[in-house]
């Protein structure tokens, strides 16, 4: 049996272990939290090295992307500094392939016609495949990178501007403590509404659910009524929170195991284990071929 373990800086409430079969291979897939501690996560990863088929990073990115440039997050490198044998991934390969395919699938199958939709992408340097594909298809797009991650209330409306901002800011941002920009540990369970007028403006809200869920408006605002959410990891509580706010349609791009959509990092770990290749040797075509063989389709959930 192949083992894929996600070591997460997120809340312990998301911990789960499931078994699943892919292309004739049996897998045990586990998500375990360090409670937000980088040092504890590094120790957990060191203990797993050489004992599992893939280690994945949850609640943190190893890379952030602007255009064709990839920037290494220093805190993520600290987490994996002891690894000698086991492949380590953060979901970047999935964000570049499967997440692009999700948007195209929705358009081509008539589920969402982006041409008449206004879209809010909460963080494009993280979900770069989602952000770029939506921008090409949607009527209007707002990127929330500066608003939600830096706390500066400036919407970005152009993909080229995101590339310029990324190349300017990411060399600095990636060297700062990751928790300054992204919730870790139990902070992921806290909702602190921000940018309500942009949630209200959009027909479609896309991106990392930890950002969407952290800043989404309260139920009484009615700002999310009838909206569509395109995201990745969702728990049952997340679905209830969205339903309470009147969200109509939820799409998750990643595979669902035992009623739970795991993150892009876990899916990438599964594909790496299936391929037998090192992450640095995987191409976009390699990922797409495996996704096709697995018969992937996004999960589409009507909440109302």
PAZAPA-4460 file (N, C-alpha, C; in steps of 0.05 Angstrom, whole numbers, plus 32768, in hexadecimal, padded with zeros to 4 digits):
% residues 304
    n_x    n_y    n_z   ca_x   ca_y   ca_z    c_x    c_y    c_z   seq   type   mol
   8011   7FE8   8000   8000   8000   8000   8012   8019   8000     1      X     A
   800B   802C   7FEF   8019   8045   7FEE   800E   8058   8003     2      X     A
   8020   8068   800E   8018   807C   8023   801F   8098   801A     3      X     A
   800B   80A9   801C   800F   80C6   8017   8007   80D5   8030     4      X     A
   8019   80E5   803B   8013   80F3   8054   8016   8111   8050     5      X     A
   8001   811F   8057   8002   813D   8056   8008   8147   8072     6      X     A
   801D   8155   8075   8024   8162   808F   801B   817F   808C     7      X     A
   8007   8187   809C   7FFA   81A1   8098   7FFF   81B4   80AF     8      X     A
   8001   81CE   80A8   8002   81E3   80BC   7FE6   81EC   80C4     9      X     A
   7FD2   81DF   80B8   7FB6   81E7   80BD   7FAB   81DC   80D7    10      X     A
   7F91   81E0   80DB   7F83   81D7   80F3   7F82   81B9   80F5    11      X     A
   7F84   81AF   810D   7F82   8192   8112   7F66   8187   810B    12      X     A
   7F52   8199   8109   7F37   8190   8102   7F36   8183   80E6    13      X     A
   7F4A   8189   80D5   7F4A   817E   80BA   7F58   8164   80B8    14      X     A
   7F63   8159   80CE   7F72   8140   80CC   7F5F   8129   80C4    15      X     A
   7F6A   8117   80B3   7F5A   8101   80A9   7F6C   80EC   809C    16      X     A
   7F64   80D3   809E   7F72   80BD   8091   7F5D   80AD   8081    17      X     A
   7F63   80A9   8067   7F51   8099   8056   7F61   8085   8046    18      X     A
   7F54   8071   803C   7F60   805E   8029   7F51   8060   800F    19      X     A
   7F60   805E   7FF9   7F54   8060   7FDE   7F65   8051   7FCA    20      X     A
   7F59   804A   7FB3   7F67   803C   7F9E   7F69   804D   7F85    21      X     A
   7F81   804D   7F79   7F85   805C   7F60   7F96   804B   7F4D    22      X     A
   7F8B   8047   7F35   7F99   8038   7F20   7FA5   801E   7F2B    23      X     A
   7F95   8010   7F3B   7F9D   7FF6   7F45   7FAF   7FF6   7F5D    24      X     A
   7FB5   800E   7F67   7FC7   8011   7F7F   7FB6   8019   7F97    25      X     A
   7FBB   800D   7FAD   7FAD   8015   7FC6   7FBD   802B   7FD4    26      X     A
   7FAF   803F   7FDF   7FBC   8055   7FEC   7FB0   8059   8008    27      X     A
   7FC1   8060   801B   7FB9   806D   8034   7FC1   808A   8032    28      X     A
   7FAD   809B   8035   7FB1   80B8   8033   7FAB   80C5   804E    29      X     A
   7FBE   80D3   8059   7FBB   80DD   8074   7FC2   80FB   8074    30      X     A
   7FB2   810A   8083   7FB8   8127   8088   7FBB   812B   80A6    31      X     A
   7FD3   8135   80AE   7FD8   8139   80CA   7FE2   8155   80CF    32      X     A
   7FD8   8162   80E4   7FDF   817E   80EA   7FF5   8180   80FE    33      X     A
   8005   8195   80FA   801A   819C   810E   8010   81B1   8121    34      X     A
   7FF6   81B9   811E   7FEB   81CE   812F   7FF5   81E9   8128    35      X     A
   8001   81ED   8110   800B   8207   8108   8029   820B   810D    36      X     A
   8036   81F7   811A   8052   81F9   8121   8064   81F0   810A    37      X     A
   8075   8202   8100   8088   81FA   80EB   809C   81E6   80F5    38      X     A
   80A6   81E9   810E   80BA   81D7   8118   80AF   81BB   811C    39      X     A
   8096   81BA   8127   808A   819F   812A   8085   8192   810F    40      X     A
   807C   81A2   80FC   8078   8197   80E1   8092   818C   80D5    41      X     A
   80A8   819A   80DA   80C2   8191   80D0   80CA   8177   80DD    42      X     A
   80C4   8174   80F7   80CA   815B   8105   80B9   8144   80FA    43      X     A
   809F   8149   80F5   808D   8135   80EB   8096   812C   80CF    44      X     A
   809E   813F   80BF   80A8   8138   80A4   80C1   8128   80A5    45      X     A
   80D3   812F   80B7   80EC   8120   80BA   80E6   8103   80C2    46      X     A
   80D3   80FF   80D4   80CC   80E4   80DC   80BF   80D4   80C6    47      X     A
   80B2   80E1   80B3   80A5   80D3   809D   80B8   80CD   8086    48      X     A
   80CE   80DB   8084   80E0   80D8   806E   80EA   80BB   806B    49      X     A
   80E6   80B1   8053   80EF   8095   804E   80DB   8080   8056    50      X     A
   80C5   8088   8062   80B1   8075   806C   8097   8076   805C    51      X     A
   8093   808B   804C   807B   808E   803C   8082   8093   801F    52      X     A
   806E   8092   800D   8073   8096   7FF1   8074   80B3   7FE8    53      X     A
   8066   80C4   7FF7   8066   80E1   7FF1   805E   80F0   800A    54      X     A
   806C   8106   800F   8065   8119   8024   805B   8132   8016    55      X     A
   8045   813D   8020   803A   8155   8015   8037   816A   802A    56      X     A
   803A   8183   8021   8039   819A   8033   801D   81A6   8032    57      X     A
   8010   81A7   8049   7FF5   81B3   804B   7FF6   81CD   805C    58      X     A
   7FE5   81E0   8054   7FE4   81F9   8063   7FFB   820C   805E    59      X     A
   800B   8205   804A   8022   8216   8042   8029   820F   8025    60      X     A
   8033   8223   8016   803D   821F   7FFB   805B   821D   7FFC    61      X     A
   8066   820A   7FED   8083   820A   7FE9   808B   821E   7FD3    62      X     A
   8078   8222   7FC0   807E   8235   7FAA   8066   8247   7FA7    63      X     A
   806C   8260   7F9F   8058   8273   7F95   8061   827B   7F7A    64      X     A
   804E   8280   7F68   8054   8283   7F4B   804A   829E   7F40    65      X     A
   805B   82AA   7F30   8053   82C2   7F21   805E   82BF   7F05    66      X     A
   804B   82BC   7EF1   8054   82B8   7ED6   8062   829D   7ED4    67      X     A
   807A   829D   7EC9   808A   8285   7EC6   809F   8283   7EDC    68      X     A
   809C   8293   7EF1   80B0   8292   7F07   80A4   8286   7F20    69      X     A
   80B4   8275   7F2C   80AB   8267   7F45   80BD   8270   7F5C    70      X     A
   80B0   8278   7F72   80BF   8282   7F89   80BC   826F   7FA0    71      X     A
   80D2   8269   7FAD   80D3   8256   7FC3   80CC   8263   7FDD    72      X     A
   80B9   8258   7FEC   80B1   8262   8006   80C4   8258   801C    73      X     A
   80D1   826A   8029   80E7   8262   803C   80DD   8250   8052    74      X     A
   80C5   8256   805E   80BB   8246   8074   80B6   8229   806B    75      X     A
   80AC   8226   8052   80A8   820B   8048   80C2   81FB   8045    76      X     A
   80D7   8209   803C   80F1   81FC   803A   80FB   81F4   8056    77      X     A
   80F5   8204   806A   80FD   81FD   8086   80EF   81E3   808E    78      X     A
   80D6   81E0   8086   80C7   81C8   808E   80D3   81AE   8083    79      X     A
   80DE   81B0   806B   80E7   8197   805E   8106   8194   805E    80      X     A
   8113   81A4   806F   8130   81A4   806F   813D   818A   8076    81      X     A
   812E   8178   8084   813A   815F   808C   8135   8148   8078    82      X     A
   8126   814D   8063   811E   8138   8051   8135   812F   8040    83      X     A
   813A   8115   803E   814F   810A   802E   8145   80F7   8018    84      X     A
   812E   80EA   801C   8125   80D5   800A   810A   80DA   7FFC    85      X     A
   80F6   80DE   800C   80DA   80DF   8003   80D4   80F8   7FF3    86      X     A
   80C6   80F5   7FDC   80BD   810D   7FCD   80AB   811F   7FDE    87      X     A
   80AF   8139   7FDB   809E   814C   7FEA   8091   815F   7FD5    88      X     A
   8077   8162   7FD7   8068   8174   7FC4   8055   8186   7FD4    89      X     A
   804D   819C   7FC7   803B   81AF   7FD3   8022   81B4   7FC3    90      X     A
   801F   81A7   7FAD   8007   81AB   7F9C   800B   81BC   7F84    91      X     A
   8023   81C6   7F80   8028   81D8   7F69   8022   81CB   7F4F    92      X     A
   8029   81B2   7F4B   8024   81A4   7F32   8007   81A1   7F2C    93      X     A
   7FF6   819F   7F41   7FD9   819C   7F3E   7FCD   81B8   7F38    94      X     A
   7FD7   81CD   7F44   7FCD   81E8   7F3F   7FD2   81F0   7F22    95      X     A
   7FE7   81E5   7F16   7FEE   81EB   7EFB   7FDF   81DA   7EE6    96      X     A
   7FD3   81C4   7EEF   7FC6   81B2   7EDC   7FA9   81AD   7EE3    97      X     A
   7FA4   819E   7EF8   7F89   8196   7EFF   7F77   81AF   7F04    98      X     A
   7F82   81C3   7F11   7F71   81DB   7F17   7F6B   81EA   7EFD    99      X     A
   7F7D   81EB   7EEA   7F76   81F7   7ED0   7F60   81E7   7EC3   100      X     A
   7F63   81CC   7EC4   7F50   81BB   7EB7   7F34   81BE   7EC4   101      X     A
   7F33   81C3   7EDE   7F19   81C7   7EEB   7F0A   81DE   7EDE   102      X     A
   7F17   81F5   7EDB   7F09   820C   7ECF   7F00   8206   7EB2   103      X     A
   7F12   81F9   7EA3   7F0B   81F2   7E87   7EF4   81DE   7E86   104      X     A
   7EF4   81CB   7E98   7EDE   81B7   7E9A   7EC4   81C5   7E9F   105      X     A
   7EC3   81D7   7EB2   7EAA   81E5   7EB8   7EA0   81F5   7EA1   106      X     A
   7EB2   8202   7E92   7EAA   8212   7E7B   7EA0   8200   7E64   107      X     A
   7EB1   81EB   7E5D   7EAB   81DB   7E46   7E92   81C9   7E4A   108      X     A
   7E8C   81C3   7E62   7E74   81B2   7E67   7E5B   81C2   7E6F   109      X     A
   7E5C   81DC   7E6B   7E45   81ED   7E6F   7E3C   81EF   7E8C   110      X     A
   7E4E   81E9   7E9F   7E46   81EB   7EBB   7E48   8208   7EC5   111      X     A
   7E5E   8216   7EBC   7E60   8233   7EC2   7E6A   8240   7EA8   112      X     A
   7E5B   8254   7E9F   7E64   8264   7E88   7E72   827D   7E93   113      X     A
   7E8C   827C   7E93   7E9C   8291   7E9F   7E9A   82AB   7E8F   114      X     A
   7E91   82AA   7E76   7E91   82C1   7E65   7E7E   82D7   7E6F   115      X     A
   7E6A   82CF   7E7F   7E58   82E3   7E8A   7E59   82E5   7EA8   116      X     A
   7E70   82DC   7EB3   7E74   82DB   7ED0   7E8A   82EE   7EDA   117      X     A
   7E85   82FA   7EF1   7E9A   8309   7EFF   7EA7   82F7   7F14   118      X     A
   7EC1   82F5   7F14   7ECF   82E2   7F25   7EE2   82F0   7F38   119      X     A
   7EE2   82E6   7F51   7EF6   82EF   7F65   7F08   82D7   7F6A   120      X     A
   7F22   82DA   7F64   7F36   82C6   7F6A   7F46   82D1   7F82   121      X     A
   7F44   82C3   7F99   7F4D   82CF   7FB2   7F6C   82D1   7FB3   122      X     A
   7F7A   82BF   7FA6   7F98   82C1   7FA6   7FA3   82B3   7F8D   123      X     A
   7FAC   82C3   7F7A   7FB4   82B7   7F60   7FD1   82AD   7F61   124      X     A
   7FE2   82B8   7F72   7FFE   82AD   7F72   7FFF   8292   7F7F   125      X     A
   7FEA   828A   7F8D   7FE7   826F   7F98   7FD9   825D   7F84   126      X     A
   7FC1   8265   7F7B   7FB2   8255   7F68   7FB5   8261   7F4C   127      X     A
   7FCE   8260   7F42   7FD4   826D   7F29   7FC6   8261   7F11   128      X     A
   7FC2   8246   7F11   7FB4   8239   7EFB   7F97   8242   7EFA   129      X     A
   7F8A   8243   7F11   7F6E   824C   7F13   7F6C   8269   7F0B   130      X     A
   7F7E   827A   7F15   7F7D   8296   7F10   7F80   829D   7EF3   131      X     A
   7F94   8292   7EE6   7F99   8298   7ECA   7F82   828E   7EB8   132      X     A
   7F78   8276   7EBD   7F63   826B   7EAC   7F49   827A   7EAF   133      X     A
   7F42   8281   7EC8   7F2A   8290   7ECC   7F2C   82AC   7EBE   134      X     A
   7F43   82B8   7EC1   7F47   82D3   7EB5   7F43   82D2   7E97   135      X     A
   7F4B   82BD   7E8A   7F48   82BA   7E6D   7F2B   82B6   7E65   136      X     A
   7F1B   82AB   7E77   7EFF   82A3   7E70   7EEA   82B6   7E7A   137      X     A
   7EEF   82C3   7E92   7EDA   82D1   7EA0   7ED5   82ED   7E94   138      X     A
   7EBD   82F6   7E99   7EB5   8311   7E90   7EC6   8326   7E9E   139      X     A
   7EC9   8324   7EB8   7EDA   8335   7EC8   7EE7   8324   7EDE   140      X     A
   7EFF   832B   7EE6   7F0D   831D   7EFC   7F1A   8331   7F0F   141      X     A
   7F18   832B   7F28   7F26   833A   7F3D   7F38   8326   7F4C   142      X     A
   7F52   832D   7F4F   7F64   831C   7F5E   7F68   8329   7F7A   143      X     A
   7F65   8319   7F8F   7F66   8323   7FAA   7F80   8320   7FB8   144      X     A
   7F96   831C   7FAA   7FB0   8317   7FB6   7FB8   832C   7FCA   145      X     A
   7FB6   8345   7FC2   7FBF   835B   7FD3   7FAB   8360   7FEA   146      X     A
   7F91   835E   7FE4   7F7C   8362   7FF8   7F7E   834E   800E   147      X     A
   7F7E   8335   8007   7F7A   8320   801B   7F95   8316   8027   148      X     A
   7FAB   831A   8019   7FC4   8310   8024   7FD6   8325   8030   149      X     A
   7FD4   833E   8025   7FE4   8354   802F   7FD4   8368   803F   150      X     A
   7FB9   8365   803E   7FA8   8377   804D   7FA5   8393   8041   151      X     A
   7FAC   8396   8028   7FAA   83B0   801A   7F91   83AF   8008   152      X     A
   7F7D   83C0   800D   7F63   83BD   7FFF   7F64   83C7   7FE2   153      X     A
   7F74   83B9   7FD2   7F77   83C0   7FB5   7F71   83A8   7FA4   154      X     A
   7F5B   83A8   7F95   7F56   8391   7F83   7F68   8393   7F6B   155      X     A
   7F71   837C   7F61   7F81   837B   7F48   7F6F   836E   7F33   156      X     A
   7F6D   837C   7F1C   7F5A   8373   7F07   7F68   8368   7EEE   157      X     A
   7F82   8367   7EED   7F90   835F   7ED5   7FA4   834A   7EDB   158      X     A
   7FA5   8335   7ECA   7FB8   831F   7ECF   7FD5   8328   7ECC   159      X     A
   7FDA   833B   7EBA   7FF5   8345   7EB7   7FFE   8354   7ED0   160      X     A
   7FEC   8361   7EDE   7FF3   836F   7EF6   7FFA   835C   7F0C   161      X     A
   7FEC   8345   7F0D   7FF3   8330   7F20   8010   8326   7F1C   162      X     A
   8018   8323   7F03   8033   831A   7EFD   8047   832E   7F06   163      X     A
   8042   8347   7F01   8054   835C   7F09   8056   835E   7F28   164      X     A
   803F   835E   7F35   803F   835E   7F52   804D   8346   7F5E   165      X     A
   8048   832F   7F52   8055   8317   7F5C   8073   8318   7F59   166      X     A
   807D   8321   7F42   809A   8323   7F3F   80A7   8338   7F51   167      X     A
   8097   834C   7F58   80A1   8361   7F6A   80A1   8359   7F87   168      X     A
   808A   834C   7F90   8086   8347   7FAC   808F   832B   7FB6   169      X     A
   808C   8317   7FA4   8091   82FC   7FAE   80AD   82F6   7FB7   170      X     A
   80C2   8303   7FAB   80DD   82FE   7FB6   80DF   8307   7FD3   171      X     A
   80CF   831A   7FDB   80CF   8324   7FF7   80BC   8313   8008   172      X     A
   80A3   8310   7FFE   808F   8302   800D   8097   82E6   8015   173      X     A
   80A3   82D8   8002   80AA   82BB   8007   80BF   82B8   801C   174      X     A
   80CD   82CD   8024   80E1   82CB   8039   80D6   82D3   8054   175      X     A
   80BE   82DD   8055   80B1   82E5   806E   80A2   82CD   807A   176      X     A
   809B   82CE   8095   808C   82B9   80A1   8072   82B4   8092   177      X     A
   806D   829B   808A   8055   8294   807A   803B   829B   8089   178      X     A
   803B   8298   80A3   8023   829C   80B3   801A   82BA   80B3   179      X     A
   802B   82CC   80A9   8023   82E8   80A7   800E   82EB   8091   180      X     A
   800E   82D9   807E   7FFD   82DC   8066   7FE7   82C6   8064   181      X     A
   7FEA   82B1   8074   7FD8   829A   8071   7FD3   828E   808C   182      X     A
   7FB9   8288   8092   7FB3   827E   80AD   7FBF   8262   80B1   183      X     A
   7FC9   825D   80C9   7FD3   8243   80D0   7FC5   8239   80EA   184      X     A
   7FC7   821F   80F0   7FBC   8214   8109   7F9E   821B   810C   185      X     A
   7F97   8221   8124   7F7A   8226   812A   7F70   8240   811E   186      X     A
   7F83   8252   8115   7F7A   826B   8108   7F6A   8265   80EF   187      X     A
   7F6E   824D   80E4   7F5F   8247   80CB   7F41   8244   80D1   188      X     A
   7F3A   8240   80EA   7F1E   823C   80F1   7F10   8257   80F6   189      X     A
   7F1F   826C   80F7   7F13   8286   80FE   7F0C   8296   80E4   190      X     A
   7EF3   82A0   80E4   7EEA   82B0   80CD   7EEB   82CD   80D4   191      X     A
   7EF9   82DD   80C5   7EFB   82FA   80C9   7EF5   8308   80AF   192      X     A
   7EDB   830E   80AA   7ED3   8319   8090   7EE3   8331   8087   193      X     A
   7EE8   8330   806C   7EF7   8346   8060   7EF0   8347   8042   194      X     A
   7EEE   835E   8037   7EEA   8361   801A   7ECE   8359   8012   195      X     A
   7EBA   835F   8023   7E9F   8355   801D   7E95   835F   8002   196      X     A
   7E9B   8378   7FFA   7E90   8382   7FE1   7E9A   8373   7FC9   197      X     A
   7EB2   8366   7FCB   7EBC   8357   7FB5   7EB0   833B   7FB4   198      X     A
   7EAB   832F   7FCB   7E9C   8316   7FCC   7E80   831B   7FC0   199      X     A
   7E74   8331   7FC7   7E59   8337   7FBE   7E59   833D   7FA0   200      X     A
   7E6E   834A   7F96   7E70   8350   7F79   7E72   8338   7F68   201      X     A
   7E80   8323   7F71   7E87   830C   7F61   7E70   82F9   7F5E   202      X     A
   7E6E   82EC   7F46   7E5C   82D5   7F42   7E6B   82BB   7F4B   203      X     A
   7E85   82BB   7F46   7E95   82A3   7F4B   7EAD   82AC   7F5D   204      X     A
   7EB1   829D   7F73   7EC8   82A1   7F85   7ED9   8289   7F84   205      X     A
   7EF3   828D   7F7E   7F05   8276   7F79   7F1F   8279   7F89   206      X     A
   7F2A   8262   7F90   7F44   8262   7F9D   7F45   8251   7FB6   207      X     A
   7F5A   8254   7FC5   7F5F   8244   7FDD   7F48   8249   7FF2   208      X     A
   7F3C   8233   7FFB   7F26   8237   800D   7F2E   8242   8028   209      X     A
   7F47   823F   8030   7F50   824A   804A   7F4F   8269   8048   210      X     A
   7F52   8274   8031   7F50   8291   802D   7F33   8299   802A   211      X     A
   7F24   828A   8019   7F07   8290   8016   7EF9   828E   8031   212      X     A
   7EFD   8278   803F   7EEF   8273   8058   7EF7   8286   806E   213      X     A
   7F0F   828F   806D   7F18   82A2   8082   7F0B   82BD   807F   214      X     A
   7F07   82C6   8066   7EFF   82E2   8062   7EE2   82E5   8058   215      X     A
   7ED4   82CF   8054   7EB9   82D0   8048   7EA6   82E0   805A   216      X     A
   7E92   82EE   804F   7E7F   82FD   805E   7E6D   82EB   806F   217      X     A
   7E61   82F6   8085   7E4F   82E7   8096   7E35   82E0   8088   218      X     A
   7E27   82CC   8092   7E0D   82C3   8086   7DF9   82DA   8083   219      X     A
   7DF7   82EB   8098   7DE3   8300   8097   7DE7   8315   8082   220      X     A
   7DFF   8316   8077   7E05   832A   8062   7DF7   8323   8048   221      X     A
   7DF3   8309   8043   7DE7   8301   8029   7DFA   8304   8012   222      X     A
   7E14   830A   8017   7E26   8310   8001   7E2E   82F8   7FF0   223      X     A
   7E2A   82E0   7FFB   7E32   82C8   7FEC   7E19   82B8   7FE1   224      X     A
   7E02   82C4   7FE4   7DEA   82B6   7FDB   7DEB   82B2   7FBD   225      X     A
   7DE7   8298   7FB5   7DE6   8292   7F98   7E01   8290   7F8B   226      X     A
   7E17   8293   7F9A   7E32   8293   7F8E   7E3C   8277   7F88   227      X     A
   7E51   8276   7F78   7E60   825D   7F73   7E7C   8260   7F7F   228      X     A
   7E85   824A   7F8D   7E9F   8249   7F98   7EAF   8233   7F8A   229      X     A
   7EC7   823A   7F80   7ED9   8226   7F74   7EF2   8225   7F85   230      X     A
   7EF7   820D   7F91   7F0C   820C   7FA5   7F18   81F0   7FA6   231      X     A
   7F25   81EA   7FBC   7F33   81D0   7FBE   7F29   81C1   7FD6   232      X     A
   7F36   81C4   7FED   7F30   81B4   8005   7F17   81BE   8013   233      X     A
   7F04   81AC   8018   7EEC   81B3   8027   7EE5   819D   803B   234      X     A
   7EDF   81A5   8054   7ED4   8193   8068   7EB6   8195   8068   235      X     A
   7EA9   8184   8077   7E8B   8186   8079   7E83   81A0   8086   236      X     A
   7E93   81A9   8099   7E8D   81C3   80A6   7E90   81DA   8093   237      X     A
   7EA4   81D9   8081   7EA7   81EE   806C   7E8E   81EF   805B   238      X     A
   7E84   81D7   8053   7E6C   81D7   8042   7E54   81E2   8050   239      X     A
   7E52   81DC   806A   7E3C   81E8   807A   7E3E   8206   807C   240      X     A
   7E56   8210   807F   7E5A   822D   8081   7E52   823B   8067   241      X     A
   7E59   822E   8050   7E52   8239   8036   7E34   8238   8031   242      X     A
   7E28   8222   8039   7E0B   821E   8036   7DFC   8233   8046   243      X     A
   7E05   8238   805E   7DF8   824C   8070   7DF9   8268   8064   244      X     A
   7E0D   826D   8054   7E10   8287   8047   7E02   8289   802D   245      X     A
   7DF5   8274   8024   7DE5   8275   800C   7DF4   826E   7FF3   246      X     A
   7E0D   8264   7FF5   7E1C   825C   7FDD   7E0C   8246   7FCF   247      X     A
   7E0A   8248   7FB5   7DFA   8236   7FA5   7E0B   821E   7F9C   248      X     A
   7E22   8223   7F8F   7E31   820E   7F82   7E4E   820E   7F8D   249      X     A
   7E58   81F7   7F93   7E74   81F3   7F9C   7E81   81DF   7F89   250      X     A
   7E99   81E7   7F80   7EA9   81D5   7F6F   7EC4   81D1   7F7C   251      X     A
   7ECB   81B8   7F80   7EE6   81B2   7F8A   7EF5   81A3   7F74   252      X     A
   7F0E   81AB   7F70   7F1D   81A0   7F5A   7F2A   8186   7F60   253      X     A
   7F31   8182   7F7A   7F40   816A   7F81   7F2E   8152   7F87   254      X     A
   7F3B   813A   7F87   7F2C   8122   7F8B   7F20   8121   7FA7   255      X     A
   7F09   8114   7FA9   7EFB   8112   7FC3   7EFF   80F6   7FCD   256      X     A
   7F08   80F3   7FE6   7F0C   80D9   7FF3   7EFA   80D9   800C   257      X     A
   7EE8   80C5   800E   7ED8   80C1   8025   7ECA   80DB   802D   258      X     A
   7EBE   80E8   8018   7EAF   8101   801D   7EBF   8119   8022   259      X     A
   7EDA   8118   801F   7EEB   812F   8025   7EFD   8135   800C   260      X     A
   7EFC   814E   8004   7F0D   8157   7FEE   7F27   8160   7FFB   261      X     A
   7F3D   8151   7FF6   7F57   8159   8001   7F63   816F   7FEF   262      X     A
   7F7A   817A   7FF9   7F87   8190   7FEB   7F97   8187   7FD3   263      X     A
   7F9F   819B   7FC4   7FAF   8196   7FAC   7FC9   8187   7FB3   264      X     A
   7FD4   818D   7FCB   7FED   8180   7FD3   7FEA   8162   7FD5   265      X     A
   7FD3   8159   7FE0   7FCE   813C   7FE3   7FCB   812F   7FC8   266      X     A
   7FBC   813C   7FB6   7FB8   8131   7F9B   7FD2   812E   7F8D   267      X     A
   7FE3   8143   7F8F   7FFD   8141   7F82   800E   812A   7F8E   268      X     A
   800C   8127   7FA9   801A   8111   7FB5   8011   80F6   7FAA   269      X     A
   7FF7   80F2   7FA6   7FED   80D9   7F9A   7FF8   80D5   7F7E   270      X     A
   7FF8   80EA   7F6E   8002   80E8   7F52   8020   80E2   7F52   271      X     A
   802F   80EE   7F64   804C   80E9   7F65   8050   80CB   7F6D   272      X     A
   8041   80C1   7F80   8044   80A5   7F89   803D   8092   7F72   273      X     A
   8028   8099   7F63   8020   8088   7F4C   8035   8089   7F36   274      X     A
   8041   80A0   7F31   8054   80A3   7F1B   806E   8095   7F20   275      X     A
   8076   8094   7F39   8091   808A   7F3F   80A7   809D   7F39   276      X     A
   80A0   80B6   7F32   80B4   80CA   7F2B   80B9   80DE   7F42   277      X     A
   80CF   80EB   7F41   80D4   8101   7F53   80C4   811A   7F49   278      X     A
   80BB   812B   7F5B   80AB   8142   7F53   80BA   8153   7F3E   279      X     A
   80D4   8156   7F40   80E3   8167   7F2D   80E4   815B   7F11   280      X     A
   80DE   8141   7F0F   80DE   8134   7EF5   80C2   8134   7EE8   281      X     A
   80AE   813C   7EF6   8092   813C   7EEC   808D   8154   7EDA   282      X     A
   8081   814F   7EC3   8079   8164   7EB0   805B   8169   7EB2   283      X     A
   8052   817E   7EA6   8035   8184   7EA5   8027   816D   7E98   284      X     A
   8032   8162   7E82   8026   814C   7E74   8024   8133   7E86   285      X     A
   8038   812F   7E96   8038   8117   7EA9   8020   8119   7EBB   286      X     A
   801C   8131   7EC7   8005   8135   7ED9   7FEB   8131   7ECA   287      X     A
   7FE8   813D   7EB2   7FCF   813C   7EA3   7FC9   811F   7E9B   288      X     A
   7FDE   8110   7E94   7FD9   80F4   7E8C   7FCE   80E4   7EA3   289      X     A
   7FD9   80E8   7EBB   7FCF   80D9   7ED2   7FB3   80E2   7EDA   290      X     A
   7FAE   80FC   7ED8   7F93   8107   7EDE   7F7E   80FA   7ECB   291      X     A
   7F86   80F8   7EB1   7F74   80EC   7E9D   7F6F   80CE   7EA4   292      X     A
   7F84   80C0   7EAB   7F81   80A3   7EB1   7F6F   809F   7EC9   293      X     A
   7F70   80B1   7EDC   7F60   80AF   7EF4   7F42   80B6   7EEF   294      X     A
   7F3C   80C0   7ED7   7F20   80C7   7ED1   7F16   80DE   7EE1   295      X     A
   7F28   80F1   7EE6   7F21   8108   7EF8   7F0A   8119   7EED   296      X     A
   7EF9   8121   7EFF   7EE6   8136   7EFA   7EE3   8146   7F14   297      X     A
   7EDE   8160   7F12   7EDB   8170   7F2A   7EC1   8168   7F39   298      X     A
   7EC1   816C   7F54   7EAA   8167   7F64   7E98   8180   7F63   299      X     A
   7E7F   817B   7F5B   7E6C   8191   7F59   7E55   818D   7F6C   300      X     A
   7E52   81A0   7F7F   7E3F   819C   7F95   7E2B   81B3   7F95   301      X     A
   7E11   81AD   7F94   7DFC   81C0   7F98   7DF5   81C2   7FB5   302      X     A
   7DF9   81D9   7FC2   7DF4   81DC   7FDE   7DD7   81E4   7FE4   303      X     A
   7DCA   81F1   7FD2   7DAF   81FB   7FD8   7D9A   81E9   7FCB   304      X     A
***
